[in-house]
Amino acid sequence: MTTPTTYITTPIYYVNDRPHIGHCYTTLLGDVTARFHRLMDPTPGSTFFLTGTDEHADKVVTSAAAHNVTPLQWADRNAAEFEKAFAFMNASHDDFIRTTQERHKTKVLEYIRALQKRGDVYLGDYTGWFDASQEEYLTETAAKEANYVSPVTGVPLVKKTEKNYFFKLSAYESRLREHFAKNPEFVQPEARRNEVLGRLNELRDIPISRAITDDPTSQWGIKMPDDPTHRIYVWIDALFNYLSVVDTDARRKYWPASVHFIAKDILWFHAVIWPALLMALRESDPKYGFVQLPKTVYSHAYWVREGRKMSKSLGNFVSIEVLQAYAAKYGLDAVRWYLITQGPQGATDADFSHAKFVEVYNAELANGIGNCASRVSNMIEKYFGGEVPPRGSGDAFRFEAHTPTGTEVFDWSQLARDLSKRANDGLGLMQSAAALQCSVDLIRRVDQFINVTSPFKITKVMETDANAKASLQVILYQCAEAIRIASVLMSPAMPQKMAQLWQAWNCTPAAGASLADLCVFGGKHALQPGQKISKGENLFNRADAAEAPPA
Ligand code: MSP
């Protein structure tokens, strides 16, 4: 029996652009999801997370020439920028693919040969509207709808006819329909799935090559097998990255991908062209029998900035430098938290705004887990010498607080079970933001608990009242244990801050501990009475909304 694995990918980004919030967001989404999965199944190597760069675009040649370097030198320079940006974001990818690497180019040639062998590739004429900014052809209908300019960048489309090798995409319509019908989770969210289904009747065969001419631009790319006058279309070359990286004896176990994270701009390639290519490949040769279709293509919406679409012409991209300025001021994990919890994970665009950043930072971090952890550890330091107090006896993880308006029950065991289930369900749907929301809800509940039980008041009478002291011990134990669980749930988004808390509290999760076990209230990974915890440095200092945004 093979062990289940999780394989998470991001788009591979064009090296011509500078890394910005869009690239950082999708890679962060992959990162947080991968970190969650590594916690859910801590067997070493059970999760594989891939990101990288797409380097055979025509624009690379033009820009390289303008900078007096070769295309490869230009690609090297810019791929390094993406690697730096993702290292800065603390992305935990297991590999970084560059399409100019030999390991990728060799595999792409094998795949194209296999498609040819199957009879799915033929030479024909192609006429269409070319969007040079996106390296993509638009159909007549799509071009007309977009007013003959690029729907993504606004650059005018150009009508072109060329001899190309074609892939028989149209032959796959009914099988694609069948796949969509049988696998409702294949394209998410639902709105995006419907969009693709609505367009499946438009399937045409697609060019998978470009002619090579005297123009040096046309010479950049992987040559078609056995035909030096053609090179493989950059999009086909790029899609194969997901497979080429794991198509080795050691890594084949990761295929099929569990999720391809992308944004709505490149949905068609991933939801239609890619699965058809994979079906063709699987049937070309028994050695590709392992090539099942990816489980999910998750297509998120866009970040916009202060209510406006980000574009080159407006020059309003949230650049990596802007993200770095925010990180310098509020800490990288706060930036990760904001992006992942407020980002466009669903079908609606999300706005990057300083006001919203400060609001979320204060509510969920400074006044949320930060303040909560500091209040509780303060009291433990002050009243119990920094040692986790006893848990109490009996049904210790359920607290009945008697208030003037009635009795409020805090059933921590149940609550932790419910939240951990909700988090797991969210992760099953690739909804890391929903999983993280569980940690916020848990901290809110701790805050309510503190308000209702008023431990500060109890401290005033506890010297003379033994019951009061016992009650305070139980309250503080329960607060601290709930915060520990919340910190575990938050850790995929904020690995550094949560590690800082764990260090102060002496509760770094044991290697190999699973998310489910770590989230059991009072379970085997619980805080142990008597164990030392210290207040440590504040996790997050409050932010002032009136201050100018970092720049
Ligand atoms: N190279 C192709 C992808 C090939 S994948 C086999 C490409 N590259 S890209 O550099 O243009 O990156 C597009 C991706 O960047 C989007 O799908 C999305 O993941 C991310 N984003 C770019 N702008 C974005 C926003 N404004 N908001 C959120 N993410 C966006 O297309």
Boltz pocket constraint, residues with backbone or C-beta under 6 A from the ligand:
constraints:
  - pocket:
      binder: B
      contacts: [[A, 10], [A, 11], [A, 12], [A, 13], [A, 14], [A, 17], [A, 21], [A, 22], [A, 23], [A, 25], [A, 26], [A, 54], [A, 235], [A, 238], [A, 239], [A, 240], [A, 241], [A, 261], [A, 262], [A, 263], [A, 264], [A, 265], [A, 266], [A, 301], [A, 302], [A, 303], [A, 304], [A, 310]]
      max_distance: 6.0
